[in-house]
Amino acid sequence: MKSTQLLTDRLIQSIKADTGRIQITDARTQGLKLRVSRTGHKSFAVMMRDKAGKYTTITIGTYPDLSLREAREVACQIRVDMRTKGLEKPRTYANSKVGKITLRELLDEVQPVFAQTKKGWRPRGGPGSSAYTRNTIERVFRPLLDKPVERLTAEDFGRAANGYQPVRPLKGKDTANGQVSRALSYLSPVLDWAAHRGRKFDKIGAGRATRLDVAELRRVHDPATNDPTIKGKRQRVLSVEDDRCHLPASTIPCPKENPTPEHPSEE
């Protein structure tokens, strides 16, 4: 079935091709088509005649990996390349940046989103300072920060995590398995958010605006699981915030010392 309509995200998300393949021409952008297969796969294509009058079709991306806005920009670029400049093939598409976002850029995107509900993602000393969770991720995965995140595999993250050495040994330890474990736990939901993965981020609008095909860290070994040096009683100093929580409970008198009708003292 073919038709011409003004494409919107709501329309694209609601389309089902139960009776056969559907092709919709965007009423706003010349040559832009949305194709929906019987299986539900949705992709954008540009169909147009080049300067020589030859009709051609160019597939430019899959929805929602490529957003409607980006598809329109690419379609306009292709039309300029082929109709105005007379190129036989369009240049590298404008959507190429979608596949080149680095791990560092992804952290830039997710920090203000997670900071709304997660204290560890909030800058500790004001807007210009860093967050504890991000610092931990960047220390452990420093070799991967400026690489395209969609090209990083679970094996890449595993090698970086299990090969990490502490900047300075703490209390005589020569490993940083505890820090690596925390970095994995902090980064895993970031990648799930980017990939619209898991119960928390698979609903429309809960994850990143444009989904990325990124690795899943559940396959990566956590070195802290078999490190005997970080088992047992933890050494920790209570913070002022902890004291505020515990102090009121520690001053409540015992019922036997202050008898009430419900708890009479024993004679």
C-alpha positions, 0 to 999 in steps of 0.5 A, spaced: 500 500 500 502 506 498 500 513 500 502 520 501 502 523 508 505 528 513 510 523 517 510 524 524 513 520 530 506 518 533 504 516 526 510 512 525 510 508 531 503 507 530 503 504 523 503 496 522 503 492 516 499 486 518 496 486 511 502 487 507 508 492 505 506 499 506 510 505 503 508 512 505 511 518 502 513 524 506 508 530 504 514 535 507 520 532 504 521 531 497 523 524 495 523 521 502 519 515 503 517 510 509 517 503 508 514 498 513 515 491 512 510 485 514 515 484 520 514 491 523 521 493 520 521 501 519 526 504 514 527 511 510 529 511 503 530 517 498 527 516 491 528 521 486 531 522 479 538 525 478 540 530 474 540 525 468 533 524 469 535 517 471 530 514 477 534 511 483 532 509 490 537 510 496 536 507 503 538 511 508 537 508 515 532 504 520 527 507 524 528 509 530 536 508 529 535 514 524 530 519 527 525 523 522 528 529 523 535 526 521 532 522 515 529 529 512 536 532 513 539 527 509 534 527 504 535 534 503 542 533 502 542 527 497 537 532 493 542 537 493 548 532 491 544 529 485 540 534 482 544 540 483 551 538 484 550 532 479 553 527 483 552 520 481 552 518 488 551 522 494 556 524 499 557 521 506 550 522 509 549 527 514 546 521 519 553 518 519 554 522 526 549 517 529 554 511 528 560 515 530 558 518 537 563 516 542 563 513 549 565 520 552 559 524 548 554 519 550 556 520 558 555 528 556 548 526 554 546 521 560 549 525 565 544 531 566 538 525 565 541 521 570 542 526 575 535 528 576 534 522 580 541 519 581 545 523 586 552 520 584 551 523 577 550 530 580 556 534 580 559 534 587 562 541 587 557 545 583 555 545 575 562 546 573 565 540 577 565 532 576 560 527 578 563 521 582 560 516 578 562 519 571 569 519 574 569 512 576 567 510 569 572 515 566 578 512 570 577 505 568 575 505 561 579 511 559 582 507 553 575 507 550 572 514 551 574 517 544 572 511 540 565 510 537 560 507 542 557 503 537 563 499 535 565 497 542 564 490 543 563 487 550 570 484 549 573 491 548 569 493 555 572 486 558 579 487 556 579 494 559 575 492 565 580 486 567 586 490 565 585 496 569 591 498 574 590 502 580 593 509 579 595 509 586 595 502 591 590 503 597 592 500 603 598 495 600 593 492 594 595 491 587 588 491 584 582 495 583 577 490 583 572 494 587 573 500 583 572 496 576 566 493 579 563 500 581 565 502 574 561 496 570 555 497 575 555 505 573 556 504 566 551 498 564 545 502 565 548 508 561 548 503 555 541 500 557 539 507 556 542 508 550 539 501 547 532 502 550 534 495 553 531 492 559 524 494 563 526 501 565 528 503 558 524 499 553 518 504 553 517 509 548 520 516 551 524 512 557 531 511 553 535 515 549 531 519 543 535 515 538 537 508 540 544 506 539 546 499 538 551 498 543 554 492 547 551 489 553 555 489 559 552 483 563 557 478 559 563 482 562 566 478 568 566 482 574 573 481 578 570 483 584 566 477 585 572 472 586 577 477 590 578 475 597 581 482 599 574 485 598 570 481 602 568 481 609 567 487 614 567 494 610 571 499 613 567 506 612 566 512 616 559 515 617 558 521 613 554 527 616 548 525 612 549 518 615 549 521 622 543 525 621 539 519 619 542 514 625 542 519 631 534 520 632 534 513 632 539 512 638 536 517 642 529 514 643 528 511 650 527 504 651 520 502 653 522 499 659 526 505 662 520 509 660 513 505 662 507 506 658 500 503 658 502 499 653 509 497 655 508 497 663 515 496 667 516 489 670 516 489 678 
